[in-house]
Amino acid sequence: MQKLKRLARCTRGATAIEYGLIAGMIALAAIISMQLLGINLADTFWTLANVIGGAL
């Protein structure tokens, strides 16, 4: 019974899970933002290539 009480009071595992969730959210935000930036950058280069191609 004492072991169960100690286990219930232990918060080390909860902290590790919280850090894991935070790291996962940061990674997800980074992936989404990089994908959006890549799409916008590709559109910019495509437009620039069309403008330069039309000028020549």
TIROGU-207976 format. One record per residue (C-alpha): x, y, z. Coordinates in steps of 0.02 Angstrom, whole numbers, padded with zeros to 5 digits, always signed. Layout:
<recs>
XYZ;...
</recs>
This chain:
<recs>
+00000+00000+00000;+00144+00118+00039;+00217+00092-00134;+00052+00143-00215;+00046+00301-00111;+00224+00345-00159;+00185+00310-00341;+00033+00422-00335;+00135+00566-00263;+00277+00546-00388;+00270+00682-00524;+00430+00643-00619;+00340+00544-00753;+00209+00679-00775;+00344+00810-00803;+00427+00702-00935;+00260+00681-01023;+00229+00869-01017;+00400+00904-01093;+00365+00775-01228;+00199+00856-01270;+00279+01028-01278;+00417+00964-01392;+00287+00881-01503;+00186+01041-01518;+00341+01142-01561;+00389+01015-01693;+00214+01017-01767;+00213+01208-01773;+00384+01207-01857;+00330+01081-01989;+00172+01177-02029;+00260+01344-02041;+00400+01273-02150;+00273+01197-02268;+00179+01361-02283;+00340+01457-02310;+00394+01332-02443;+00230+01351-02537;+00241+01541-02532;+00424+01537-02584;+00387+01421-02730;+00247+01538-02788;+00364+01687-02777;+00498+01602-02882;+00368+01542-03008;+00301+01719-03028;+00478+01789-03043;+00523+01659-03175;+00367+01704-03276;+00406+01891-03266;+00586+01865-03320;+00534+01744-03458;+00406+01869-03523;+00534+02010-03523;+00657+01912-03628;
</recs>
